[in-house]
Amino acid sequence: MIRPRTFFLVALVALLLLDVVTTSQALSLGFMEGNPVMQAIVEVPALHTVLKVSFAGIVAILAGLTDRIHPAGGDCVVCSAVAFYCLPAASNLYQMAGIV
């Protein structure tokens, strides 16, 4: 049986990669990156991918450290990251659909 944390970490990586793919697609359609800090990074998809996957690793490490404070605290860390990263991919898809 798959552990909930493993499931959520896989979901986080999937969402981060979906963010990279949808951002790259949006840029190719003429959209602009809304985050000024990320503008130079998203121009290079490989760099963008490395940054996002590194973030997933940092979340996994922080989740493990949080477990030292509270036994299930790390699950909250990972779930929070998953919840947050639903937004960028959804926003990209929403804008590319021509709704905005």
C-alpha positions in Angstrom: 0.0 0.0 0.0 1.3 3.4 -0.9 1.8 5.8 2.0 -0.1 9.1 1.9 3.1 11.1 2.0 4.5 9.3 -1.0 1.2 9.8 -2.9 1.3 13.6 -2.2 5.0 13.9 -3.1 4.3 12.2 -6.4 1.3 14.6 -6.9 3.5 17.6 -6.0 6.1 16.6 -8.6 3.4 16.0 -11.2 1.9 19.5 -10.5 5.3 21.1 -10.7 6.0 19.5 -14.0 2.5 20.4 -15.2 3.4 24.0 -14.2 6.6 23.9 -16.3 4.8 22.4 -19.3 1.8 24.8 -19.2 4.1 27.8 -18.6 6.3 26.8 -21.6 3.2 26.3 -23.7 1.7 29.7 -22.6 5.0 31.5 -23.4 5.1 29.9 -26.9 1.6 31.3 -27.5 2.7 34.8 -26.6 1.7 35.0 -23.0 4.0 36.6 -20.5 5.3 35.3 -17.2 3.4 37.1 -14.4 6.1 36.6 -11.8 9.0 39.1 -12.4 11.4 36.9 -10.4 10.7 33.9 -12.6 10.8 35.7 -16.0 14.4 34.8 -16.8 14.1 31.3 -15.5 11.0 30.2 -17.4 12.7 31.2 -20.7 14.9 28.0 -20.2 12.6 25.0 -19.6 15.4 22.8 -18.4 16.3 25.4 -15.7 12.7 25.8 -14.8 12.3 22.0 -14.4 15.4 21.7 -12.2 14.2 24.5 -10.0 10.7 23.0 -9.6 12.0 19.5 -8.9 14.5 20.9 -6.4 11.6 22.6 -4.7 9.9 19.2 -4.3 13.1 17.9 -2.7 13.2 20.8 -0.3 9.5 20.1 0.6 10.3 16.4 1.3 13.3 17.4 3.5 11.2 20.0 5.4 8.4 17.4 5.8 10.9 15.0 7.4 12.2 17.7 9.8 8.6 18.7 10.7 7.9 15.1 11.7 10.4 15.6 14.5 8.1 18.3 16.0 4.9 16.5 15.4 4.5 12.9 14.1 2.1 13.9 11.2 3.4 17.4 10.8 5.3 16.6 7.6 2.1 15.5 5.9 0.7 19.0 6.4 3.8 20.5 4.8 3.5 18.3 1.7 -0.3 18.8 1.5 0.1 22.5 1.7 2.6 22.5 -1.2 0.3 20.4 -3.2 -2.7 22.7 -2.5 -0.6 25.7 -3.5 0.8 24.3 -6.7 -2.7 23.5 -8.0 -3.0 27.2 -8.6 -0.2 27.9 -11.2 -1.1 25.1 -13.6 -4.8 25.8 -13.2 -4.2 29.5 -13.9 -2.1 28.7 -17.0 -4.7 26.3 -18.4 -7.5 28.8 -17.6 -5.7 31.7 -19.5 -4.7 29.5 -22.4 -8.4 28.4 -22.8 -9.1 32.0 -23.7 -11.4 32.5 -20.7 -9.4 35.5 -19.5 
